[in-house]
Structures are given as C-alpha cells and as structure tokens.
C-alpha cells in the first residue's frame, strides 16, 4: 500500500505542531496505520508536519544553557565550556535532526511500515500529482467562455466522484 500526502506549508523542519497538525498525527496513528497491509511503504513529501518530532524530543529553543550542556553530555556529544548557548543549541538541533526520527516515521516503523520521503521540488515523484493532473486536465478541457467558478467547482466534484467510482484501476493506468 502507498499513502500519498501533499501540503504546501513552508515552515522550519522539526517545528512545533499546531492543533490541526497534531490531529493529523492522531488520525495517522489511530485510523490509517492499523489498516495498512503489512508491511507497507508510505510515501510522503517534505511538508513541515511530516517532519515534526515526537513529544518526548526536547525543543532546543526552550532549553537553558545548563540543559543544553546536560543533553549533549547524555548523548555523547562533546562541547567546550566556553560554548555559548547559541552554539550549544545548534549542536542539540543537529543531534536531534540526525538521530531522532519524525514522529510519523517512528509510529509507522513501530507497526512494521517503512516511510519514504520524496525529494523536495520533484512533483513528478509524487503519484498524487498524476491524479491531480488528470482531474485538472479533464476539467480544463470542458472550459468555454460561459464557464463560471460554480461550474468549475461542479466539474471538479464530478471528476472526484468518477475517480472514486473507478478507484485504483484509473490510478494504475495513469502510472503505467
């Protein structure tokens, strides 16, 4: 099985979740993962909420200098007594980014799945883009000078219904 997700949010990697994004993780955990065939490959883009670290991963921006030093020591990372909090924070961030998986990855791997992040700015590696191209193309070919926004909306909804009815067979044909 393959899960595709798409988002145009641009925030820093590992930033905190908003309530909406936290809900996204809960949905993934409680609804999607238990229903995937074992093992599954989950393909995700690099949307900020896909890269959020788990609740047990510290937020370096909120740590005091002594906490940063203690964390680095616990992780076996060397630091100098003269290092400023900025330098220590940078080392903590680097360690977290290199060693702590995104929460979605951790949750998926716990249930035997593998997560693959597609390269940024390569929409041709996003199978969902093929579906969207099909839908936009079908709607666009129906355009004429009398087309209104309401008509476009109705045509989009019709295309989504057709896709639901034809299901995976349509998508398989697009990929082949």
N, C-alpha and C positions, 0 to 999 in steps of 0.2 A: 504494500500500500504506500501511497505517497500523499502527503499533505502539503498543499501549497498555501502560502500566506503572503499577502502583499500589503505594504504600507509605505507611504511617502514621508513619514515622520523623520525629521532630522534632529537628533539630539546626541549628546555625547554618549559613547559606549559605556555601559555599566551605570548609567544614571538611575536615579530612583524611579520607582513606578508611580503612576497616577492611579486613582481608584479604578479607572477603566482598564488599564493595563494589568492591574492585579487581578481583575475579574477575568481577563484573557487567560492568565496563567491557571486560575482555578478551573476554568472551562476545560483547558487542555488536560489538566490533571484528572479531573473527575469524570469527564464525558468522553473525550477523544481517546486518550491513551489506553484505557481498559478495553476499548472496542476495536483497536487495530489488530490485524493479524500479526502473529509473532514470527520472526522479527520483521519490523517494518523500517523503511527508510523514510524519514521525514525531511523534506526539502524546505528550507526557509531562506528568505532574503535577509539582508542585514538591517532590518528595521530595528530601531532602538529598543523596543520592548522585547524583541527576541534575544537581546544580549544582556538583559537585566540579570544581575547576580542574585543569589538566594538571600533570604532574610538573615541568615547567620554569617554572611560575609560583611565585615565591617566597612563602614563608609569613611575612607581616609580623610575626607574634608571635615568630618566631625570629630576627629581624634586629636587629642592634645599631644604635645611633643613626647612626653613620657610614654603615652600609649603607643605611639608610633614606634618608639625605640623598643618597647616590650614586644610588640607584634613582630617586628623584624627579627629580633633575637629568637623568638619562638619558632620562626620559620627558617632560621639558619642563615639569614641574610646579614652580611657584615655592614656596619655603619660606623662612622667616626664620631667621637664625642663632639667635635666641632660642627657637625652637620646641622644645618638649620631645619626648622620644621618643614619648610618648603621642599628641601632635598629629601628628608625622611618620607614625607607624604608622597613624593614622586616614586621613591623606591617601593613603598607599600602598594601604590597603584600598579606599578609594573609587576610586582609579585602576584597580585590578585589577577590581573589580566592574563598572565602567563600560566597560572596554576588553578584558578577557580573557574569551573565551567559555568556557563549561563544556566540559570535555573531551569529553563526549558530542556536543555541538554541533560542536566542531572536527572530530572524527572523522567525523561524518555529512556535514558540508559538504565535507570532502575527497573524499568519494565521490559528490558531486552531490545529496545529500539535503538536505531542509530540516527543521528541528526547530521545533515549536510547543509552547510551554508553556501549558497551560490555566490560567485564573485559580485562585488558591487558594480553597478552600472552595466551589467550584462543581461538585459532583459530577455535576450534570446535563449538564456539558460533557464528561464522561468516558464515552465509549461503553462502556467495560468495566463501568460501573455498570449499564447496561441489561441486560447479560448476567447480572451478579450478581443483579439484581432478579428476573429470570426464574427463575433457579435457586432462589433463596430462596423465591419465591412458590410454585413447584411443590412444593418440599419442605414448606413450611408448610401447604399445603392438604391434605397427607396426614396431618397431625398428629391424633392421638386420645389418649385417656387411657392407652393401652397403649404409647405411643411412648417408646422409651429412646434414650439417646445413641448406642448402637450402631446402632439403626435409622435415626436421623437421619444418621449417617455413611454408612451403606449407601445411603440415598436420595440423599444428595449425590453419591456416586460414580456412581450410576445417571444422575443429571442431567448430570454432566460427560461420561459416555460418550455420552448422547443428543446432547449438544451437539457432540461430536467427530464423531459419525456424520452429523449434519445439516449440520455445517460452517457455511460462510459464509452459506448460504441462510437459516438461522434468524436469524442476526445481522442480515442485510439486512432481513428482515421486521420485526424489532424497531425498527430505525432508521426505516423508512418509516412 
